[in-house]
Amino acid sequence: MLASDKNSKLYVKSYFAQSIEAAIEQAHAELGPDALLLNSREAPPEAKHQGAYEVVFGCKPASSGAPAEMQRDPVDDLRRKMDEIRDMVARIGVAHAAPAGSVADALLAAGVDPVLAVEIEIAVQHRLRNQSVIEMGRLKSGNWPPADVMRETAAELESRFDIDPVIGRITALIGPPGAGKTTCLVKLAVTQGLAARRAVRLISTDNYRIAAAAQLQTYAEVLGVPFTLAETPAALAQAIDAAPNDALVLIDTPGYSAASLAESGFDLAAFLRNRQDIDTHLVLTASMRLADLRRIVDRFEAFHPAKLLFTRLDEAESSAAMFCEAARTRKPLSFFGTGQLVPEDLEPARKETITRLLARELPQPCEAVA
C-alpha cells in the first residue's frame, strides 16, 4: 500500500527493479505520469531480492483518495521536481560526480520533459563514472571538468533519437493544418527528384479545403511535372499505379484537425497504413509546445507514420519538444524545413542540429554540449 506522509501530505511508495528506468516505468504505470520522483538509489541489502535499484515516488492525495487524479500548482511542482533531482543525483554515489543536478537543471530549463531530464542526468553520471575507470587517478577534485560533462551530455542526447534523411519511391506527407506539407512536398520534388534527374509525379488528396489542390497544381505546372487530384483512396491507388515504376511519387494530404480527422480522415489513414510501399512522414512545426506536439503525434498515429519531418526550425527557440518526441516515439527524423525558400530551405536531418539548438538554451556548464 501507499504510505501517507502527514507533514508533506504525500502518498509515498518505493519501487524496485533491475534498472532505475524500469522502476520509474513501474511507478508511472501505477501512479500516473504526474507522480513525483523523490529519491533514487541502489537497493539496500535486505531488499536486493526485489531488484538492484530503488526509486521512491510520491503523489498528493486527491479528494477522491485516488493518487493519480490529484492536481498541483505547476510552479510549485516544477520547484519541487528541481529539489528532488538535486537530492537524487547527490545520492547516486558516483565517485567523481559532476555538480549535482547540473545536466537535469539545464535540460528542465530548456523545456525537456522532467522524467527524461532525470534519466539523462543518471545516464551522464554513469558515462562519467565509466570514464573514471579508464582514466583512473586523473581527477583529484569532486567535480568533473565542464568539457567532460558537455561531451558526455551530447553523446547521451544523440543516443536518445534516430535520423533517416531519405524518402521512399512513393512518399506521403501527413500532418495538421499549417504545418507546411505542400511546400515541403515541392522542395522534396526538386531536391530528391528533379535534381537527381528522376521522373516526378505529384498527387493531392486534399479536397477538404477550398482550392487546396490548386496550389500544388500550380507548383507542378512551374516544375513541368504531372499532377493528379485523387479525391478517394481508390483514385489514389489508381494514380500511384499509373506512375512509371522509376518515378518519384509524392502525395500531399489534407491538414487534419482532430474533428476533421474523425469526420473524413480515417479512410485515407487506413489506406496509407496498409500500403507497405508508401513511406509516410508526419510533418510538424518545430515551434510547437511539447504538450501540443505530443497530442498531434498521437492523433496521427492512425496513419502509422514511419518518420517525423519538422518545419520552421528558423522560428524555433528551442529543440526540446522535437527532441522529446523523437526520443519518446523513436521515429527517425527525416528532414528539417528551415524557411520558406523553395527548394533551398530544406535539409537532411542531422543529430547535431537538434543538440545544437538544445544546447543554445542550456546554462553553464552544459551550454556547449554540441
C-alpha positions in Angstrom: 0.0 0.0 0.0 0.9 3.6 -0.3 2.1 5.3 2.8 0.8 8.7 3.7 3.2 11.4 5.0 1.1 13.6 7.2 3.6 16.5 7.1 4.1 16.7 3.3 0.6 15.2 2.6 2.1 12.9 0.1 1.4 9.3 -0.7 4.9 7.6 -0.8 5.9 4.3 -2.2 9.1 2.5 -3.2 9.6 0.6 -6.4 12.3 -2.0 -7.1 13.7 -3.1 -10.4 16.9 -4.1 -12.2 17.4 -0.6 -13.5 16.3 2.8 -12.4 14.5 3.4 -15.7 12.4 0.2 -15.2 11.5 1.2 -11.7 10.4 4.6 -13.0 8.2 3.0 -15.6 6.6 0.8 -12.9 5.8 3.8 -10.8 4.3 5.8 -13.6 2.2 2.8 -14.7 0.6 2.6 -11.2 0.6 6.3 -10.1 0.2 8.1 -13.4 2.6 10.4 -15.2 2.3 13.2 -12.6 3.8 11.3 -9.7 6.8 12.9 -8.1 10.3 11.2 -8.1 11.5 11.7 -4.5 14.7 9.5 -4.4 16.7 7.0 -6.4 19.5 4.7 -5.1 20.8 1.2 -5.1 18.5 -1.1 -3.2 19.6 -1.8 0.4 20.9 -5.3 1.1 17.7 -6.5 2.7 15.8 -5.6 -0.5 18.2 -6.8 -3.1 15.9 -9.7 -3.9 13.3 -7.3 -5.2 15.6 -5.5 -7.6 19.0 -3.8 -7.9 17.7 -0.3 -7.7 15.0 1.5 -5.6 13.1 4.6 -6.6 10.8 6.4 -4.3 7.7 8.2 -5.7 5.1 10.4 -4.0 1.8 11.9 -5.1 -0.7 14.2 -3.4 -4.0 12.6 -2.3 -7.0 13.9 -4.2 -10.3 14.4 -2.6 -11.4 11.1 -4.1 -8.4 9.4 -2.5 -7.0 8.3 -5.9 -3.3 9.4 -6.1 -3.3 9.5 -10.0 -6.1 12.0 -10.1 -4.5 14.8 -7.9 -3.9 18.2 -9.3 -1.0 20.5 -8.4 0.1 24.0 -8.9 2.5 23.8 -11.9 5.1 26.3 -10.5 5.3 24.6 -7.1 5.5 21.3 -8.9 8.5 22.4 -11.0 10.3 23.8 -7.9 9.7 20.5 -6.1 11.0 18.5 -9.1 14.2 20.6 -9.2 14.8 19.9 -5.5 14.1 16.2 -6.0 16.6 16.0 -8.9 19.3 17.6 -6.8 18.7 15.3 -3.9 18.5 12.2 -6.2 21.8 13.0 -8.0 23.5 13.7 -4.7 22.6 10.2 -3.6 23.7 8.3 -6.7 27.1 7.8 -5.2 29.3 8.4 -8.2 32.9 8.7 -7.2 33.6 11.7 -9.4 30.3 13.4 -9.8 29.5 16.5 -11.9 27.8 19.3 -9.9 24.6 17.7 -8.6 21.7 18.2 -10.9 23.6 20.4 -13.4 22.5 18.5 -16.5 19.0 17.9 -15.3 18.6 21.5 -14.2 19.7 22.7 -17.6 17.5 20.3 -19.6 14.5 21.3 -17.5 15.2 24.9 -18.1 15.3 24.2 -21.8 11.9 22.6 -21.7 12.8 18.9 -21.7 10.3 16.6 -20.1 11.2 16.2 -16.3 11.3 12.4 -16.3 13.5 12.4 -19.4 15.8 15.0 -18.0 16.3 12.9 -14.9 17.0 9.8 -17.0 19.6 11.7 -19.0 21.2 13.0 -15.8 21.6 9.5 -14.5 23.0 8.2 -17.8 25.5 11.1 -18.0 26.7 10.3 -14.4 27.2 6.6 -15.4 29.1 7.7 -18.5 31.4 9.9 -16.4 31.9 7.1 -13.9 32.8 4.6 -16.6 35.3 7.2 -17.9 36.9 7.4 -14.5 37.7 3.7 -14.7 39.6 4.3 -17.9 41.3 7.4 -16.7 41.9 6.3 -13.1 43.6 8.8 -10.9 43.4 11.7 -13.4 40.8 13.7 -11.3 41.5 14.7 -7.7 38.5 17.0 -7.1 34.9 16.0 -6.6 33.7 17.8 -9.8 34.1 16.8 -13.4 35.6 19.2 -15.9 32.8 21.0 -17.8 34.2 19.8 -21.1 33.7 16.2 -20.0 30.2 16.9 -18.8 29.4 18.6 -22.1 30.9 15.8 -24.2 29.0 13.0 -22.4 25.8 15.0 -22.3 26.0 15.5 -26.1 26.6 11.8 -26.6 23.7 10.8 -24.4 21.3 13.2 -26.1 22.3 11.9 -29.5 21.8 8.3 -28.3 18.1 9.1 -27.5 16.8 9.6 -31.0 17.4 8.5 -34.6 17.7 10.1 -38.0 16.9 8.7 -41.5 17.1 11.5 -44.1 15.8 9.6 -47.1 12.4 9.2 -48.7 10.8 6.2 -50.4 9.9 6.0 -54.1 6.3 6.6 -53.0 6.1 9.1 -50.2 3.2 10.7 -48.4 3.2 13.7 -46.2 0.6 13.9 -43.4 0.1 16.4 -40.6 -2.0 19.2 -39.0 -3.2 22.3 -40.8 -0.5 24.9 -41.4 2.5 22.5 -40.9 3.9 23.2 -44.3 3.2 19.9 -46.1 2.7 21.3 -49.6 5.8 23.5 -49.5 7.8 20.5 -48.2 6.4 18.3 -50.9 7.6 20.7 -53.6 11.0 21.0 -52.0 11.3 17.2 -52.0 10.2 17.1 -55.6 13.1 19.4 -56.6 15.9 18.1 -54.3 15.1 14.4 -54.3 13.6 14.1 -57.8 14.4 16.7 -60.4 17.9 17.4 -59.1 18.6 13.7 -59.3 17.2 13.6 -62.9 14.3 11.4 -61.7 10.8 11.5 -63.1 8.3 13.0 -60.6 4.6 12.7 -60.1 2.7 15.0 -57.7 -0.6 13.8 -56.3 -3.0 15.7 -54.0 -5.7 14.1 -51.9 -6.8 17.4 -50.4 -10.3 18.1 -51.3 -11.1 19.3 -47.8 -10.1 23.0 -48.2 -11.3 25.2 -51.0 -8.8 25.3 -53.8 -6.3 23.4 -51.7 -5.1 21.3 -54.6 -4.8 24.3 -56.9 -1.6 25.4 -55.0 0.1 22.1 -55.7 -1.2 22.0 -59.3 0.4 25.4 -59.9 3.7 24.2 -58.5 3.5 21.2 -60.8 3.0 23.4 -63.8 6.0 25.5 -62.8 8.2 22.4 -62.4 6.8 20.8 -65.5 5.7 17.6 -63.8 2.4 15.7 -64.0 -0.2 16.4 -61.3 -3.3 14.3 -60.2 -6.1 15.1 -57.8 -7.2 11.9 -56.1 -10.3 12.5 -54.0 -10.7 9.0 -52.8 -8.4 6.2 -51.7 -9.4 4.2 -54.7 -8.5 7.1 -57.0 -5.2 7.5 -55.1 -4.4 3.8 -55.7 -5.1 4.2 -59.4 -2.8 7.4 -59.6 0.0 5.5 -58.0 -0.3 2.5 -60.3 -0.4 4.8 -63.3 3.0 6.3 -62.5 6.2 4.9 -64.1 8.0 2.3 -62.0 11.0 4.5 -61.7 9.1 7.8 -60.9 9.2 9.5 -57.6 5.6 9.7 -56.4 4.9 12.4 -53.8 1.4 12.5 -52.1 0.0 15.6 -50.4 -2.8 15.2 -47.9 -5.3 17.4 -46.1 -4.3 19.2 -42.9 -6.4 17.2 -40.4 -7.6 18.7 -37.1 -9.0 16.3 -34.5 -12.5 16.9 -35.7 -11.8 16.7 -39.5 -9.8 13.5 -39.0 -12.7 11.9 -37.2 -15.1 13.2 -39.9 -13.3 12.2 -43.1 -9.7 11.1 -42.5 -9.8 7.5 -41.4 -10.3 6.0 -44.8 -7.1 7.7 -46.0 -5.4 6.7 -42.8 -6.4 3.1 -43.3 -5.1 3.2 -47.0 -1.7 4.6 -46.1 -1.4 2.3 -43.0 -2.0 -0.8 -45.2 0.3 0.2 -48.1 3.8 -1.0 -47.1 5.2 0.6 -50.2 4.3 4.1 -49.1 6.8 6.0 -46.9 4.7 8.2 -44.7 6.2 11.2 -43.0 4.4 13.2 -40.3 5.1 16.9 -40.8 5.2 19.0 -37.7 6.2 22.6 -36.8 9.4 22.9 -34.6 8.0 25.8 -32.6 5.1 23.8 -31.0 4.9 23.3 -27.3 5.7 19.8 -26.1 2.2 19.1 -24.8 0.6 20.2 -28.1 3.2 18.3 -30.2 2.6 15.1 -28.2 -1.2 15.3 -28.8 -0.7 15.7 -32.5 1.8 12.9 -32.8 -0.6 10.6 -31.0 -3.6 11.8 -33.2 -1.8 10.9 -36.4 -0.6 7.5 -35.2 -3.7 6.2 -37.0 -1.7 6.7 -40.2 1.3 4.7 -38.8 3.9 7.3 -40.0 7.4 6.0 -40.3 9.3 9.3 -39.8 8.9 12.8 -38.4 9.7 15.8 -40.6 10.0 19.2 -38.8 9.4 22.6 -40.4 10.0 26.2 -39.3 13.3 25.4 -37.5 14.1 29.1 -38.2 11.3 30.1 -35.9 12.0 27.7 -33.1 13.6 29.0 -29.9 14.4 25.5 -28.6 14.6 22.0 -29.9 13.4 20.5 -26.7 10.0 19.5 -27.9 11.4 17.9 -31.1 14.0 16.0 -29.1 11.4 14.8 -26.6 9.0 13.4 -29.2 11.8 11.8 -31.2 13.1 10.2 -28.0 9.6 9.1 -27.0 8.4 7.6 -30.3 11.8 6.5 -31.6 10.5 7.5 -35.0 13.5 8.8 -37.1 13.8 12.4 -38.1 13.9 12.7 -41.9 14.2 16.4 -43.0 14.2 19.9 -41.5 12.5 22.8 -43.1 14.4 26.0 -42.3 12.5 28.7 -44.1 10.1 29.5 -47.0 12.5 29.4 -49.9 11.9 26.7 -52.5 13.9 24.5 -52.7 16.8 25.8 -50.6 15.2 25.8 -47.2 15.1 22.0 -46.7 18.0 20.0 -45.3 18.5 16.4 -44.3 18.0 15.8 -40.5 21.3 15.8 -38.5 21.6 15.0 -34.9 23.9 17.9 -34.3 21.2 20.3 -35.4 18.9 19.1 -32.6 21.7 19.1 -29.9 23.0 22.5 -31.1 19.6 24.1 -30.8 19.0 22.4 -27.4 22.5 23.5 -26.2 21.7 27.1 -27.1 19.2 27.1 -24.3 21.4 25.4 -21.7 23.2 27.4 -19.0 26.7 26.5 -17.9 28.2 24.0 -17.7 26.2 22.4 -20.5 25.8 25.2 -23.0 28.4 23.8 -25.3 27.2 20.2 -25.4 27.0 20.3 -29.1 
